[in-house]
């Protein structure tokens, strides 16, 4: 039976047993013709609940949060998709259990102690398929595996669906036209050229016919696997490209903000150097120097050079963020996505989107008349 689903997957280099089979997209033409995405007048959002599976023994630890989709218009498609997601999780678990059993035998024969394997599955609902997301449903499933060694690896499976009576997969050419490949390639090349340090030199040659992506807050987020175009410390690199809209109700691409002339932190103007370092990302979001701003708000910062991660603490507040990952963890709750990952620029400073201070640190943030003010008492 021909599958109705197109699974967009990026994952662990060499861990092919857990990689979904690729499918082909049509070849792109040189020029992109942006497609205007309209939202239905009123459309109920889909929801996602969790089916947990946990298991632990001497060989393997399994902790799965399997998503169960509810509320898509096409109930039959929804049932098939839920079944596909569940079967993939079970396949991953069975595969890793088999590998662990084989490894323990080899370990005994070779005289070394086996490290227990791990399998963890989490998910993130990126777009709910309602009017607020233009009728687009986007679900990301993250599968982490550890099979010994210095660290494990993560695979990302993305499911992008038009929430219609007859649901169908969303493809990049639906969002950006027949010339989508040349259009997206140029956007990514520009982004890498503006900040080349986190990437392998001269590695990106263009997106693939089966390019992984998800949809979030009016953007198509192009995603690459670990090690594909960057080292492990950079995680899974992402590039946000706004989807054209026609002004009907629905999520719109983030509007660019003017670069401020003054940065005020807890009522005190930041140094001219810090204020001048604020810049606007390609997404239009303002990027703020993390250390100077957070310390002015009373936070202590610890830097993990190996992980390229910053850990912030203040009283009973705690957050951690990592270079290249649009995942901001606050007090060990589910990570937030802010539309831009933390980035280390050529000046050696880490920058974060302005929303980090309001949405994660819960500070009062205003941006008006060329002055950005961040207040946390």
N, C-alpha and C positions, 0 to 999 in steps of 0.2 A: 504493500500500500504506500502510495506517495504521501509523504508527510506534509501537513499544512503549515508546519512551523519552521522558522529559520532561526536556529540558535546561534547567537553571536557570542563567541567564546574566546577568551584569552587566558593563558595559563602558564604553567610551569614548564620551562624549557626541558624537553626530554621526557616529560611525564605523559607520554602520548596515550597511555591506557585510559586516562581520565579526560581526554579531549573529545569534544563532540565532533562529528563528521562535518566537513565543510560543505557548503552549497554555493552555487554560482550566482552572481549578479550579472546584469547586462553590462556590456562594455560601455564606458562613458565617452561622451563627446568632449571636445576641447573646452567649450565654454559652458559655464553653469547658467541655468535660467532659474532663479529662485522661485519657489512655489509658495503661493500665499496659502497659509493654513488657517482655515476657518473653524471656529468652535460652534457646536450646536447651540441653539438659543438656551435650552435648559437640558442638562444631562446629568444624571446621578453618577457619582464617583463609585468606582469599585473599591473594595476593601481587601485586606490580606490578613489572615490569621495564621497562627503557628501550630504545626504538628511537631512536637519535640520527640527526639529519640536520643537516649543516652545509654552508654554501655562502657564499662571499664574492666580490664583484666590486665594480666601481666604483659600482654602483647600489644594492646591497643586501647586508646581512649577515644570514644566516639561521643561527640556532642553536636547534634544536628537540630537546627531550627528550620524545618521545611515549610516554605510558604504554601498556603492554601488560598487561592484567589476566589473571591465571592463578588457577585454583582455585575459581571460583564453582561452586555446585552445578549450576546451569543452564548447561550447556556451550554450547547454541545461543544463549542470551541473551548469554553472554559473548562469543561470536564476533561477534554483531551489534553489541554495544557497542564492542568493539575496532575494528571496521570503521568505525563512526560517528565515533569519536574520531580515527582516522587520516584519514578523508576530510575532516573539519572542519579539521584541521591543513593538509592539502594545499590546501584551498580558501583558507584564510587566506594561505598562501604564494603561490599563484597570483594572488590578488587584489592583494597588495602588490607583486608583481613587475610586474603590469600597470600599477599606479599609478606605480611608479618609472619605468618606461619612458616613460609619458606625461609625467611631471614633467620628465625630463631634456630632452625635446624643447621643452617650454614654457620651461625655464630658458635654453636656448640662444637661443630666439627673443626672450626678454625681457632677455637679457644679464646674468643673475646665475648664481652658482655653486650648483648643487644639493648639498644635504647628503645623503649616502647614507642610505637607509631601513634600518630594522632590524626584525627579527622574532625574538622569543625566546619559547619555550614551555617552561614548567616545570610540575611537578605535585606535589601533596602528598596522600598517603594519609591521610585523616582518621579513618576507621573501617574495619577490615579484614574485617568480615562474619563473624568468628568468635564463639565464645561470649563472649569478653571484651568484645565490642561489641554484644551483644544480637542477633546475627544481622544487623546493619545494616552495609552497605558504603557508604562515602562517599569519593568521589574529587574533588579540586579541581584544575582545570587553569587555569593563569594564562598568558594570552597578552599579551605586551608588544609594542607597535608604536611605532615612531618614524618620523614622516614630515616631519621638519623642525620648526622652532619651538623654543621654550624647553625643552620636555620631551615625552616620549612619554606613552602611556597604557596601562593594563592592563585586560583583560577577564577576568572570572572565570566559568568554566563548572563547575558542580557536578553530579555524578551520584550520586544517593542510591538505593540498591537494597536490597530485602529479599533476603538470600542464602538462597533456598529452591529446592526442586526446580523450581518454576515461578516464576522471579524476576519481581519487579515493582517499579515505581518507588515510593519512599517519598514521601508527600505530608505537608504540615504538618498536615492534618486527621487523618491517621493517628496522629500523635504527640500532638495536643492536642484532638481532638474537633471536632465540627461548628462550634463557636463559636470556632475558633482565631483568626480575624482580630481580633475584638474583644479577645480575651485577649492576643495578642501586641502589638497596637497599644498597649494600656495599659502593658505592660511597657516598651516602647520610649519612650513619652512620659515615663514616670517617670525612665528613665535619662537622657534628654536634659535634662529639667528639673533634675536633680541636677548636671549639668555642661554647660551650654548653650554654652560658649565655642567648642568645635570645630565647631559646626554652623551652617548658615544659619538665621536666625531664621524661625520659623513656616513651615518648609518641609515637615516631615514631616506628612503627613495620614493616613497609614495604609499598611499593606503592600498590595501588589498581589496579584491572583489568581495571578500567575506569580512570586511572590516568590522571590528567590534565597536559598538556605541550604545549609549542610552540617551534618554530624553529627560531633561530636568529644567524647570523654570524657564521655558521658552528657548532652550539651547539644545542642540545635538552635541553630546559630549563624546568625542572620539577618544577611544581608550586603547592602550597598547599593553602587551603582556610584560611581566617582569623579564628583564634582560633583553627585550626585543630591540629597543632603541636606547636603553639607559641602564646603568648598573643597578644592582639590587637595592641600594640605599635610596634610589629615586622611586621605588615602588612601581606602580603601573601608571605611566605618564598619561595625562589627559589634556585634551585641547577642546575648549568650549567654542562653538560656532552658533551664533543666534539664528533661529529659524524665522523666516519672513512671515509676517502676519498682516492681516488687512484691517485691523482695528476693531474687529468684532470681539465680543467677550471672550476672555481666555488669557492664559499666561502670555505676557509679552517679554521680549528680550529686555534685559536690564538697560535702562537709559544711562548713557554716560554722564558722569559727574565731572564738574570742572575741577581741575587740580587746584587745591587751596594755596593761598599765599601765607597762611598762618596756621599753626597747629597748637592748640591749647590743651594742656593735660592737667587735670585736677585744678583748673583755674590759673595755671601758670603757663605762659608761652614757652613752647619748646625752643631750642636753639635754632637759629636760622639754618644751620646745616641740616638738622633733622627735618625741619619744615620743607626745605628744598628737596629732600630725598623722597618725599611723597610723590607717587606717580600713578598714572592711570593704566590699567592692564588693557589688553585687547578687548576684553569683555565689557569695558567701560567702568569696572569697579575700581575704586581708589584703594591703593596698596600702601599700608602704613608700616613704618619701621617698628618691629616687635619689641626689641629689648628696651630701647629708650622709653617707649610709650608704656609698656607694662610696668617697668620699674618706677616710673613716675606715678603710677596708680597704686603702688605699694606691693607689687608682686615680686617674689624672688624667682629667678630663672636658673634652672640647671640645664646644661647643654650636654647631650649625648652625641659625641662626634661620630661614633660608629653607625648609629641609626639616623644621624642627621635630624635629631628630634629635640624639641625644647619642652621642658616640663615646668609649668608655672604653679606656684603655690602662694596663697594669701589667707591667713587664718584657716578656716575649714574648707576653703575653695581650692580645687585642684583641676588642672587641665593639661593635656598633652597634645602636641601637634608635630607633624613630621613633614620635612621637605618633600614636595611633590604629591602629597596626599590631601585631597579635599575632604578630610575627615577630622573633625574637631571634637575631641572627647572632653566632656565636662563632668567632674565628680563621678566618673565611671558609668555614666549613662550612655545610651546609644549615640554614636557619633553624628554630628551635624555636618551637612554639606552647605558651603557658603558661596559656591560659584567660582571660587579660585582656590587653588592649593597654596600653602606657604611656599615661598620661593626665596632662595638665597641669591642675591644679586652680586655683581662684580665687586661691589664695595665690601663684601663679606657679611652684610647684614641680612637677616631674615625679615621678609615682609609678609604681612597678612592683610586680607580684605578688611575694610573699615567695619563691616558687619561682625567681625570677630569680637570686637569690644562690646557691642550691644547684645548680640545673640548668645555669645558664649560667656563673656565676663560680666554680663548684665549691667554694663555701664550706661550712663545717659550720653547719647551721641547726637550731636547736631552738626549740620553742614550748611552754612548760609553765608552769603556775602564774602566768599573767599576764605572763610574761617571754619576750620573743623575743630570742634570742641568735644573732648572725651572726659567725662566726670564720673568718678567713683569714690565716694567717701566712706 
